[in-house]
Amino acid sequence: MDPVLITGLIAASLTTFAFLPQSIRAIKTKHTGDLSLTTLIMLETGIVIWIIYGAMISNIPLLAANIVSFIFITITLILKIKYG
């Protein structure tokens, strides 16, 4: 396997799953008061742009990582809006 692709997959995995503990905690506790709504919206917007960019250049690791990130951030954003 190509070392560049492996490096991309490792980086994508780490940055994608870095937000998972926060999402799980928000789901379990329903507490999102310490999370910044502005930060979540900016992050969500950036991820959408990364998805668009990944699609434009047909980069599978970039697309996969950001689609998963989009799901995690969206769940957390919905919980933030719902529970404040």
N, C-alpha and C positions, 0 to 999 in steps of 0.2 A: 504494500500500500504506500502511496505517495506521502513522504514526510510532511509536506506542506498541508495536505488534507488532514493528516493526523493532528497536526498542531492546531488547525482550525477547529476540528471536532472537539479537542480537549478544551480549548479556550471557550468555545460555544457552550459546552456542557457546564463548565464552571460558572460562567456568568449567568447562564440560564437558571441553573438550579440554586444559585446563591439567594434568590428571592423566595424559594420554596418554603423555608422555615417561617418566614414572615407571613406568607399566605396561610400556612397550616395553623399558625398561632391565631391569626385573625378569625379563621373558621371556627376553631375550638373555643376561643374565649369571647368572641363577638365584641372584642375591645379593639377599637382602631383610633382612639383619641390621640395617641401619640404619633400617628402617621400624618404627614403633611398631604393634604388634598392637592395642593399645587404641584408637589413633587410627583405624586402618582399620575396626575394628568400629563405633566411634561414627559415622564417616563413612557407612558402609554402612547403619546404622540410620537416620540422618538422611535419606539418599537414599530409602530405602523409604518413609519418612513423607512426603517431598516427592512421591513418585509417587502415593501414596494421596490426598494433598491435591489434586494436579493432576487426578486422575481425578474427585474429588468436585466440583471447580469447572469441569471440562471445559476445562482450559487446555492446549492442544496444545504450545506452546513449553516450558512447564514439564514436561509429561510426557516429551516427546522428549528434552530435555536430561538429565533425571534417569534415564531408562531407559538412555541411552548411558553416563552416569556410573556407573550400577549395574553395567554390564557391565565397564567398566574397573576399578572398585574390586574387584569380585568376582574377576576374574582375578588381581589383585595380592594380594588376601586369600588366595586358594587357594595361590598361590606362597609367601606368607609362612608359612602353616601347613605347607606341604610342605618348604620349605627353611630355615625359621627365620629 
